[in-house]
């Protein structure tokens, strides 16, 4: 009988110990979850303060915090892999899903499947214009940055308007005018948004070829001071403000497709507007380094301007210098280094599919 009672006591003790241990583990998990949530709340509050973010109500704030947490987890996971040539960060777009971000901050509408280059107005079927065709790539410098030559304005911000096409086009026009005249102008993107798009839906997307056509046919662009950027569409073209254009071009040309060498022949002479695929979460949260072709495809949705090229060492780390229009808080003070000379003929992020440049 004593033996049975002793066994019962031991069994009861084991059950009580297991229950206590289970409660302890559950409490530990709860505390860990609480600590994790508290960390995210703190990190989100700090991020809001850094970028001046204010939400309309607590419901919206909770929604954005959840997205912020998902982006924070992506950033930590991506950067911890250690085999990347670039990093991502919780930039000023970190409370947006990538789908939301793409919908608001891209806007290139060049459809190369339904609009082959040979069918476009002013397309050069024979290749680059005279003078660019004969560039000797063996004799050019391994690094070129048009910013150092005074041909590139400070980074601008398109805001929540899908008019990247206007910013990429204007940047290319500003640069060629400076290269030819020595005068760096700041021209009006809002004029293109209001006046170049037939349905006045410039924030809904367009393309650089159409922008260059407008600049040529209109006799140029006015200064940004005369026609400042509003970041909205649907406005009537202010004809009174565009009677004195200062940024003039004689036309534009398309770079032959599927060749980074052809793009390079132009870039050694002037910056080039290009269409790229910016759908990736890593693109949305890009911080610094050389963005690689394995992170994107050929689904073109964004327009940027190539303002140079370079390499990290002797033939290593080759990249394009890309000027974006998402403000200085994105990437390398508003710029990106994009992998150059990749095996795929479409280049990194489809960069060789649609490249064009204005002719002074």
Steps between C-alpha positions, in 0.01 A plus 500: 500500500785739592662427164177584315457825694864595427448434128184712501680788668780482243251493214315800641831686540596429138162624376526816705858561379398448134208736540724762658762457229236528230365815662852637520565429132166655402578804714844521339349487152247768599775719640711446185206591280432802718864605484503457122181703462632767732820518295304542178279767658810688617678460167191615308455803727865595449463454125186719499689773681796475264287543189222714647235240432153568645195275455136607490390263778610206717354246259716629216799513732451135600472399134819686409684357801417148385641576154802667660562184702485283187748728326724501809506121499589501129782750556648297787473172307641642176796678657588201719550272201840656447543408134352812345679789331244747638294559811140602568366721779190642663490811284216754478289247305519231771132522602381416148455159344700460182173485305390834647842647436507395136149638445595844634866557416571347159306572178699405190259378232730380225360170373772345289291191419232695318716791387814382324764771450474492121140624516563802722527855363857623458641152563850455361494159333866524399636555851641796685538845353817590317779574744383246756524197274879520479577530873796278581409316818860385537613860545240631745559545874391223735302751706279792401271713716318787331437655843871575523477684169218726622239349269259356760261686731430406862266208561130584473196319644198405290286432808186287468471567128586237241698741286849351518495530120489879531791514748718262297432698181558840658827383659627384160398830336662706776823307460535526122431874514772543763744288302439706185466847655663487842173614661329258741129580504233363732203429276132434567378144550152633578477645150537149360248360749243766408566552132662192341239239587180522290259401779675717765577185698874554527517335844348189347812430296645577157838450332818690425470485121168684516652750742790573264255537210303757699813698591602516136155588361426755773827681442645402837423499872473796733694521825385326815472842664250618236297175511567336840436138579168417671504121480138475386331446167165595349605865486448705186823582319594852602566646158581842644800354680651313204541786253870542576663155483871489581579127487496414129595188304491415130375143546580171666632160412458145627799284585498166313356236730672220691848651510669659798785598270263713292378673816860555606578672168234757581575536872861601430347796316189577708260352761232262371140439609418130547205283597558237770319243712457642853244251635730330753474557875879530503473787248235672710726482810841531326763665719848482346730283290469345155143381435519172311307354208382196699269730698288615206360399163384678184156626603573866426318745725742775598709763317837624626805671354845344457748774591820297482666167572788355697666199657614417852835356394686387191205367303314410820169641619401662173188712531285774352445820701125552510327825594158437652211732595407372848684759707836485677379263772484213252813310400836677484373854552240441230724296267549130432788296370350241266692195379658548157614256229283207604464187289131556426462720188221695669746615765425543869128574555439521123717809460585435133138459383413867481768769520465841337670836503427856384689664216598863544 
